């Protein structure tokens, strides 16, 4: 993704495109799977963990990233693809490999709709399937 595209995405979501924010979103856009804060930090030698974390919190507030709790005691982050700054409507299933510890997006498999009792309102869903990925299963 080009820097101009990153700046456009940030602007559309109401986030001022600072140098750090551009770097974090660019790093996330290059990944094929959700990353933990530590994994993201390892890929970015120019920012400290606290700066990355603050940026991720801001991105979550503006629906730029999803936070995935996969049961590994670590939250993982991925870019939202919905393009909306007020809702995450691209919810999909994630797969956690119990052997390698990686979490994968299964973007073509949508989270099943849950019918909630009257008065309850869903804001997000975290649907994790656990098992062995193809790389570890061979």
C-alpha positions in Angstrom: 0.0 0.0 0.0 1.3 3.4 -0.9 1.9 6.2 1.6 -0.8 8.3 -0.1 -3.3 5.4 0.4 -2.4 5.2 4.1 -2.8 8.9 4.6 -6.2 8.7 2.8 -7.4 5.9 5.0 -6.3 7.7 8.2 -8.1 10.9 7.0 -11.3 9.1 6.1 -11.4 7.7 9.7 -10.8 11.1 11.3 -7.3 10.3 12.4 -4.6 12.9 11.9 -1.9 11.3 9.7 1.2 11.7 11.8 4.5 10.0 11.0 4.1 7.3 13.7 0.5 6.6 12.7 1.5 6.2 9.0 4.3 3.8 10.0 2.0 1.6 12.2 -0.8 1.4 9.6 1.6 0.7 6.8 3.2 -2.1 8.9 -0.2 -3.6 9.5 -1.2 -3.3 5.9 1.8 -5.4 4.8 0.8 -8.4 7.0 -1.1 -11.4 5.9 -2.3 -12.2 9.4 -3.1 -10.4 12.7 -0.1 -9.5 14.8 0.4 -9.0 18.5 1.9 -5.8 19.8 5.3 -7.6 20.3 5.2 -9.1 16.8 4.4 -5.6 15.3 7.2 -4.0 17.4 9.7 -6.6 16.1 8.9 -5.5 12.6 9.2 -1.8 13.4 12.6 -0.8 14.7 11.9 2.9 14.7 9.1 3.0 17.3 8.9 1.9 20.9 6.2 -0.4 22.2 4.3 2.3 24.1 4.0 4.5 21.0 2.7 1.5 18.9 0.3 0.6 21.6 -1.1 4.1 21.9 -1.5 4.2 18.1 -3.3 0.9 18.1 -5.7 2.1 20.8 -6.5 5.2 18.7 -7.0 3.0 15.6 -9.4 0.8 17.5 -11.4 3.8 18.6 -11.7 4.9 15.0 -12.4 1.4 13.6 -9.2 1.2 11.7 -8.1 -2.1 13.3 -9.8 -5.1 14.9 -8.4 -6.5 18.2 -8.6 -10.3 18.3 -8.3 -12.2 21.5 -7.3 -15.7 20.4 -6.7 -17.3 23.8 -3.0 -17.0 23.6 -2.8 -14.3 26.3 -2.0 -11.8 23.6 -4.3 -9.5 21.7 -3.6 -9.4 18.0 -4.4 -6.6 15.6 -5.4 -6.4 11.9 -6.6 -3.7 9.6 -10.4 -3.3 9.2 -11.5 -3.5 5.6 -15.0 -2.1 6.0 -13.9 1.5 5.3 -16.3 2.7 8.0 -15.2 5.0 10.8 -18.1 4.2 13.1 -18.7 0.4 12.9 -16.8 -2.8 12.2 -18.9 -4.6 9.6 -16.2 -6.9 8.2 -16.3 -9.4 11.0 -14.9 -12.7 10.0 -13.7 -15.9 11.6 -10.1 -16.3 12.9 -8.1 -19.5 13.2 -5.6 -20.0 16.0 -3.0 -22.7 15.4 -2.3 -24.6 18.7 1.1 -25.7 17.4 2.8 -22.6 16.0 0.7 -20.0 17.9 -0.2 -18.0 14.8 -3.6 -16.5 14.2 -5.0 -16.4 10.7 -7.9 -14.5 9.1 -10.5 -16.5 7.4 -12.0 -13.5 5.7 -14.4 -15.5 3.5 -16.1 -17.1 6.6 -18.3 -14.6 8.3 -19.1 -14.7 12.0 -22.5 -16.3 12.5 -25.3 -14.0 13.5 -26.3 -14.3 17.2 -29.8 -13.4 18.1 -29.6 -11.5 21.3 -32.4 -10.9 23.8 -34.4 -7.7 23.4 -32.5 -4.6 24.7 -29.1 -6.1 24.0 -27.0 -4.6 21.2 -23.9 -6.3 19.7 -20.9 -4.1 19.1 -18.4 -6.7 18.1 -17.8 -10.4 18.0 -14.7 -12.5 18.5 -15.0 -15.9 16.7 -12.0 -18.1 17.0 -11.5 -21.6 15.7 -8.6 -23.5 17.3 -6.7 -26.3 15.7 -3.7 -27.0 13.5 -2.9 -24.9 10.4 -1.8 -26.4 7.1 1.9 -25.6 7.7 1.9 -27.4 11.1 -0.3 -30.3 10.0 2.0 -31.6 7.3 
